[in-house]
Amino acid sequence: MTGATARVRATARGRGAALAVGLAGALALTACSGGGSGGDDGTSASPSTNATAAPSPGAGSPAGASTRLQGSWITTADGKIVALVVTGKKAGIFATGGTVCSGTAGAEDGMQMIHLTCAGGDMDRTTGMVDSVNGTTLKVTWSGKAGQETYTKAEGGKLPSGLPTVPVRR
């Protein structure tokens, strides 16, 4: 095996590991969020008084995200996999390469909006407006560099089919 071949294989393994970490984080957020209205002991859940992320200045607090927006959504951008997870009013983005963002998703002034704060100050996906959403496809226009992105719903902890892949040279 040549040195170049070893580097390509190592890079491919590294990308696969980064994808696995990002997807595991996205799925963990979805699995740990709960979905019930109360505990197992019959008591109802009381609302928290702590906000996890503030909406952008001047915007009202978003009401809960629509049922169609809930779940894990996957897209690719610049050769990286991006996972958007929406659970209740909470939202998060996980991208290969280490981008992690968290915040809120919900209705504002008749629109579905996503407001995120990203570790490391990444501004590509901080405010997003949902253009359309159905059972399999979500289109979001971000105010940052990402622009409009189309996501595919990930069901049952599996990546959706049809995602583009980067060929590995041999």
C-alpha positions in Angstrom: 0.0 0.0 0.0 1.4 3.4 -0.9 1.5 6.3 1.4 -1.2 8.2 -0.6 -3.5 5.2 -0.4 -3.0 4.9 3.4 -3.8 8.6 3.7 -7.0 8.3 1.6 -8.2 5.3 3.7 -7.4 7.1 7.0 -9.3 10.2 5.8 -12.3 8.0 4.8 -12.3 6.3 8.2 -12.0 9.7 9.9 -15.0 11.0 8.0 -17.0 7.9 8.8 -16.1 8.3 12.5 -17.1 11.9 12.5 -20.4 11.0 10.8 -21.1 8.4 13.4 -20.4 10.8 16.3 -22.7 13.5 14.8 -25.5 11.1 14.1 -25.2 9.5 17.5 -25.5 13.0 19.1 -28.5 13.8 17.0 -30.2 10.5 17.8 -29.3 10.9 21.5 -31.0 14.3 21.6 -34.1 12.8 20.0 -34.2 9.8 22.3 -33.5 11.7 25.5 -36.0 14.4 25.0 -39.0 12.3 26.1 -42.3 12.7 24.4 -44.8 12.2 27.2 -46.6 14.8 29.2 -45.6 13.4 32.6 -43.6 10.9 34.6 -44.3 7.3 35.2 -45.8 8.0 38.6 -48.8 9.7 37.1 -47.7 13.3 37.8 -47.7 15.9 35.1 -44.5 17.6 34.0 -44.2 21.1 35.2 -42.8 23.7 32.8 -39.3 24.8 33.4 -38.6 28.4 34.3 -35.1 28.3 32.7 -34.7 29.2 29.0 -32.0 27.1 27.2 -31.6 29.6 24.4 -32.9 33.1 23.8 -34.6 33.9 20.5 -33.1 36.6 18.4 -33.6 40.2 19.6 -37.0 41.6 19.0 -38.6 38.2 18.3 -41.2 36.7 20.6 -40.6 33.4 22.3 -41.6 30.7 19.8 -44.6 28.5 20.5 -44.0 24.8 20.0 -42.9 23.6 16.6 -45.5 21.9 14.4 -45.9 18.2 14.6 -44.6 17.8 11.0 -41.3 19.6 12.0 -40.6 17.2 14.9 -37.8 14.6 14.4 -34.4 14.1 12.9 -33.6 15.6 9.5 -30.4 15.1 7.5 -28.7 17.0 4.6 -25.3 17.4 3.2 -23.4 20.6 2.7 -19.9 21.2 1.5 -19.2 17.4 1.8 -20.4 17.3 5.5 -23.5 15.6 6.9 -25.7 18.0 8.8 -28.3 16.7 11.2 -31.2 19.0 12.4 -33.1 17.6 15.3 -36.4 19.1 16.6 -38.1 17.9 19.7 -40.9 20.0 21.2 -39.6 23.5 21.3 -35.9 22.4 21.3 -33.8 22.3 18.2 -30.2 21.3 17.6 -27.7 21.0 14.6 -24.9 18.5 14.5 -22.5 18.6 11.6 -19.5 16.5 10.8 -16.4 18.5 11.5 -17.6 19.4 15.0 -20.4 22.1 14.6 -22.9 21.8 17.4 -25.8 24.3 17.8 -28.8 24.3 20.1 -31.8 26.5 20.5 -35.5 26.7 19.8 -38.0 25.9 17.1 -41.6 27.0 16.8 -44.3 29.3 15.5 -43.7 33.1 15.3 -46.0 35.5 13.6 -47.6 32.7 11.6 -44.2 31.2 10.5 -42.2 28.2 11.7 -38.8 29.6 12.8 -35.6 28.0 14.2 -33.2 30.0 16.4 -29.8 28.5 17.3 -26.6 29.4 19.1 -23.6 27.5 17.9 -20.5 26.6 19.9 -17.4 28.3 18.6 -19.5 31.2 17.2 -20.5 29.5 13.9 -23.1 31.8 12.3 -24.0 29.7 9.2 -27.3 28.5 10.7 -28.4 30.8 13.5 -31.9 31.8 12.3 -33.9 29.7 9.9 -37.3 30.1 8.4 -39.2 26.9 7.5 -40.2 27.2 3.8 -42.0 23.9 3.7 -42.2 20.6 5.5 -44.0 17.3 4.9 -43.5 13.7 6.0 -40.2 13.3 4.2 -38.7 16.7 3.2 -38.0 19.9 5.1 -36.8 23.1 3.4 -35.2 25.8 5.6 -33.8 29.2 4.6 -31.0 30.2 7.0 -30.1 33.9 7.5 -26.4 32.9 7.5 -24.0 31.5 4.9 -25.9 28.2 4.6 -28.8 29.8 2.7 -31.6 27.4 1.7 -31.1 23.7 2.6 -33.3 20.7 1.9 -33.4 18.0 4.6 -34.6 14.4 4.4 -36.3 12.8 7.4 -34.3 10.1 9.2 -36.7 7.5 10.6 -35.9 4.8 13.2 -32.3 5.9 13.8 -31.2 5.2 10.3 -29.8 7.5 7.7 -32.2 8.2 4.8 -31.4 6.7 1.4 -30.2 8.8 -1.4 -27.6 10.9 0.5 -24.7 11.9 -1.7 -21.4 10.2 -0.8 -17.8 11.2 -1.5 -16.1 8.5 -3.5 -13.0 6.9 -2.0 -10.0 6.6 -4.3 -8.3 3.3 -4.4 
